[in-house]
């Protein structure tokens, strides 16, 4: 999967992964699906998040 890795708390090394589901040019999709993991989850710790991102993949994405 393609995406962007964002560091949102550098002192604690906490990261956020944003899947890119289509073209990155143009206006961003108007809908956002945010998955909040458990206490010690981190980048790609939960396996089914990849499967969820594939459900929203299209040539003209409305979700990110």
FENURCOR-V796200 format. One record per backbone hydrogen bond with DSSP energy under -0.5 kcal/mol. NH is the residue of the N-H (numbers start at 1). CO is the residue of the C=O. E is the energy in kcal/mol with one decimal. If there is no record, write none. Layout:
BEGIN
NH&CO&E ; NH&CO&E
END
This chain:
BEGIN
4&18&-2.7 ; 6&4&-0.6 ; 6&16&-3.5 ; 8&6&-0.7 ; 8&14&-1.5 ; 9&14&-1.3 ; 12&9&-0.6 ; 13&9&-0.7 ; 14&9&-1.9 ; 16&6&-3.0 ; 18&4&-3.1 ; 18&16&-0.6 ; 19&17&-0.6 ; 20&2&-2.4 ; 21&19&-0.6 ; 23&59&-0.5 ; 31&62&-1.4 ; 34&32&-0.6 ; 35&33&-0.5 ; 36&34&-0.5 ; 37&35&-0.6 ; 41&38&-0.9 ; 45&42&-2.3 ; 47&45&-0.7 ; 49&46&-1.1 ; 50&47&-0.8 ; 51&47&-0.6 ; 52&48&-1.9 ; 53&49&-2.1 ; 54&50&-1.7 ; 55&51&-1.1 ; 56&52&-0.8 ; 56&53&-0.6 ; 57&54&-1.0 ; 58&21&-1.1 ; 64&31&-1.2
END
